[in-house]
Amino acid sequence: MACAPSKSEPPPPQHHHYTPLPHDQNDNVLPLSSSHHPRRITISVFVTLLLLISASAYVFWPSDPSLKMYGCG
């Protein structure tokens, strides 16, 4: 007699990328840090400061400077 197929198939095995370690109450779980690079942050701070200084110079520079040259005739 032929073997009848089973009506319910077992679920496929779950594949884990790691094996969980036993949990202890004293374990500290730290969040993953973002992928910010210190050099990228430094460059962005430098560019921001440069734009801020440029904008300040543009706003506060006198629009009609009066230059007086002393000693020239």
Protein Blocks (a to p, Z undefined) as FASTA:
>chain_A
ZZdddfbdcddddddfbdcddddfkbccdddddfbdfklmmmmmmmmmmmmmmmmmmmmp
cfbdcdddehiZZ
